[in-house]
């Protein structure tokens, strides 16, 4: 599949579900992708990208930013507290704020530097023990805690369990966001982004459908 096909599908889903296409931001997830694939997508005009690991992002994006204007980088993977400063220097958004210790580390550096990326709180909607994210029952209190720290929380993020119906998780995330007055919903990946758009996704994270299968070798 190509970038243009994904964009067309996003447009069609927006039309089908009564959404304005500009309400949905496509994040091209470039983790573990070779530079030539990323460059090809940049040359097609894509400027919003997602990386899982800060270390990989730091090795890849400063160089591309010298070549291409207007790149917007989103950190979408689990974030260790010792990588917070680097993440905040590199990225325009962090989608994986998932625990008080991390929120406090971000707040401390934001106060020190006077700037902070947009933040999404990751909710573990499937309550999976191996997965990052605040539990749904604790989400309201954690959102309030982040606001007390003056953090720019603009929305919520989730990664539904592979074997469960994604729609249930998208609906749950949208419900938590609505009752907390949050507009941003980072949800939907290569296999289910159209469904996510139907539940109000504002950011869809699409990787392999744009770049091809990842080579973890």
BELSULMO-V57794 format. One record per backbone hydrogen bond with DSSP energy under -1.0 kcal/mol. NH is the residue of the N-H (numbers start at 1). CO is the residue of the C=O. If there is no record, write none. Layout:
NH|CO / NH|CO
This chain:
6|2 / 7|3 / 8|4 / 9|5 / 10|6 / 11|7 / 12|8 / 13|9 / 14|10 / 15|11 / 16|12 / 17|13 / 19|14 / 23|20 / 24|21 / 25|202 / 27|204 / 28|48 / 29|206 / 30|50 / 33|30 / 38|34 / 39|35 / 40|36 / 41|37 / 42|38 / 43|39 / 45|42 / 46|41 / 49|72 / 50|28 / 51|74 / 57|53 / 58|54 / 59|55 / 60|56 / 61|57 / 64|60 / 65|61 / 68|64 / 72|47 / 74|49 / 75|93 / 76|51 / 83|80 / 84|81 / 87|83 / 88|84 / 89|85 / 90|86 / 91|87 / 92|73 / 93|73 / 94|118 / 95|75 / 97|120 / 103|99 / 104|100 / 105|101 / 106|102 / 107|103 / 108|104 / 109|105 / 110|106 / 111|107 / 112|108 / 113|109 / 114|110 / 118|92 / 119|152 / 120|94 / 121|155 / 122|97 / 123|157 / 124|134 / 125|123 / 127|124 / 131|128 / 134|122 / 138|135 / 139|136 / 142|138 / 143|139 / 144|140 / 145|141 / 146|142 / 147|143 / 148|144 / 149|145 / 150|147 / 151|146 / 153|151 / 154|119 / 155|119 / 156|184 / 157|121 / 158|186 / 164|161 / 168|165 / 170|166 / 171|167 / 172|168 / 173|169 / 174|170 / 175|171 / 176|172 / 177|173 / 178|174 / 179|175 / 181|178 / 182|177 / 184|154 / 186|156 / 187|185 / 187|203 / 192|189 / 193|189 / 196|192 / 197|193 / 198|194 / 200|197 / 201|196 / 202|185 / 203|185 / 204|25 / 205|188 / 206|27 / 210|207 / 211|207 / 212|208
